[in-house]
């Protein structure tokens, strides 16, 4: 219980990733990448239960070895490239409810955000209660302003590529923020009703760009590896 409420951590870790093979369990500075998220969740002290949603017995064994629970394996139809996080969350909450486990809130923690720490988790939960929010989603400042982007046709002509009002110094443009994939926190009833984090009374939790790094390619992996080594 945290603040009198039961909060569940859901860590999604399907096998078979194509971009970076087995990225959810790839060894990063001496331990599988998923271990960093499990350890941050444990260290935060806010969760009633920390579970990993996976379709793999191997992944399940690794998750349990690092302190998470794996009460069931994800069915095959929720382990494909087409399966959505929304489907997985709804299935997980439904299965747990059938086992008599109900939670006031849940937080989705993707294992590919290994620099997201316990402090970020605690701060997001604190924001939820302070703002009386239905949901909190983590963001970071966008690396590049979308006002400096446009489409190109086959000719590659850039006539009127930028609108005049945006043709100015980068530092004079407004700040934009992007989803970073590190934290999705929601009231359980709210999410099950709308199947959506952003329907009403959803607030941002702003993280640093460094802690927002998401491992999807080998370049991402190498960058996180260097940053972790610098912190040691």
N, C-alpha and C positions, 0 to 999 in steps of 0.2 A: 504494500500500500504506500502511495505517495500522496501527500496532501489529502488523505482519506479516500483516494481513488485507486482502482486497479488499472495499471498500464501494462500493455503487452508490447514487447519488441518483436517485430517480424523481420527476419533477415533472409531475403530471397537469394537462392543460390542454385539455379538450375545448371545442369551439366551441358556439355556440348556446345559451348560458345565457339563461334567461327572466327571472329576477328582476332582474338588472342586466346589460343587454346587453353581450356581449363583456367580461365583468368580468375575465377572466384577462389581457387585453391592454389594458384601459382605461388611458389615460395618467394617471399619478399623479405630480404634482410633476415633470413633465418627462420621464418615461419610462414604458414599459408596466409595469403592476403585476407581471407575471411576472419582470421584470428584477431586482427586489429579492431574490427567492428565488434566482435563478440566481447573483447576485453574492454572496449570503451563503454559498451552497454552495461557490463557488470560494474565497472568503476563508477558509473554515473549514480548508481544506487536508486534509480527512479522506477525500475521495472519489477512488476510482480513475477513475470516470466519472460524469458528470452528464448525464442524458438527460431529455428532455421527451416525454411521451406525449400526442400530440394527433392529431386526425382532420383537421386543417386545414393546408394548405400555407402559408397566410398566417401562422398561429401558429408553424409550424415555422421559417419564415424569420426571424421576430422572435426566437425562442429561440436560433437559431444565431448571429444577429447579436450576442447578448449573452453568448455563450460556452458554450452548452449543445450537446449532440449530439441529433440526431433521426434515429436509424438506420432508422426505419420509421414509417409512419402507423398509427394505431389503426383497426381495421376498424369499419364502420358499426354493427355490433351492440354495440360497446363504447363508442359515442358517443351513446347515448340517455339519457334521464332514468332509465331502469330499470337501466342498467348499474351494477354495484357496483364499488367500489374493489378489492375482493378479486378480482373477475374480471379487472380491468385489470392488477393486479399479477401475477397468475398468467400471463396472456398475455404480458406484457412480459418476465418472467423466462424464460419458455419460448422466446420468439423469440430472445432474446439467447443462450440456451444453444445453440440451433440454429446460431447464428453463431459458436460457440466461445467465448462470453463467459460465464464463471461467476463468481459473487461469493459471498463468505462471509456478507456482511450487505447489507441494503439499507435505505434510509431514504426514506419517502414524505414529500415536502415540498409542501404545497398552496400554490399561488401567491397565494391569497387571505389569506395570513398574512404580509403584507409587513413587519411590525415584528419578526418573528422574525429574530434576527441570527445571525452566524457563531458568536458566543459560546454561544448556546443550542444550536446544532448540536454544537459541540465538547463542551459539558458533558453532553449526552445520550449521546454516544458514550463519553465517559469513564465515565459511570455504568454503561453496558452492560458494560464490561470490569471495573470495580471490583466490581460485584455478580454477575459471571458470569451475567448475565441472558440469557434467550432473546429478550426484547423490552423496549423502553422506549417509553412513550407519554407525550406531554406533556399536562399538565393545568394548570388555574389554580384559584384559590379561587372558588367559586360566588358570583355577585353577590348572590343571595338564597337563604336557607335553604329547602330543600324542606319543612322542618317547618312553615313558615308558609304552605303552599299546600294546597289541597284542591279537589275538584270542586264544581260547582254544578249543580243541576237547573233546570228551566225556571222554577220559582217564585223562584229566587234567594235562598231562605232560607239563613241562615248558622248555624242552630242546630247546636251542637257542631262548628263549622267547624274549630276547633283543639282538639287533645287538651289536657287540663289541664296535663300535664307539659311541654308545649311553649309554654304561654301565659306567656311570660316575656320579658325584655328580649332584643333581638336579640344583643347581645354576650355574653349568657350561654348561647347555644345553641352546640352543637359546630360546628366548621368542616366544610364540605362542599366537595368539589372536583368539577370537571366537565372532560370532554375539551375541549380547545381547538382541535383539528384542525391544530396547527402541525407536530408531529413524530410520526411513527410509524416506529420503528426495530426491525428484527427480524433474527434469524438466518434466512438464506434457507431452509435445509433445514427448520427448525422451522415456518416459515410455510407452505411448500408441503405439509408433512405435515398440518397442522391447519387451514389456511385461516383462521387466527385469530391475533390478537396476544395474546389474553388467556388462552390455554389453561393455561400453567404457567410459573412463574418470569418473570412480566412485572412491571416496576416503573414507577412514575410518575417523570417529570421535571417538577418544579413550576416554572412560569413566572409572571411577573407578569401581572396582568390587562391592563395596558397593552399589553405585547408579544403578548398573546393575541388581540387584536382580529382578527376574521375578517370580510372584506369580502363581504357577501351582498346588501346593500341600498345605496341611495344614502346613507342616513344613516350606515351603517358607513363608506362611502367618504369622506364629508365629515369624519367624526371622525378617521380615519387621516390625512387630508390636513392637518388642523389640528395633530395631534400631530407629524407630520413637520416641518412648518414651525416649530414651537416648538423642535425639536431642532437646527435649522440655525443 
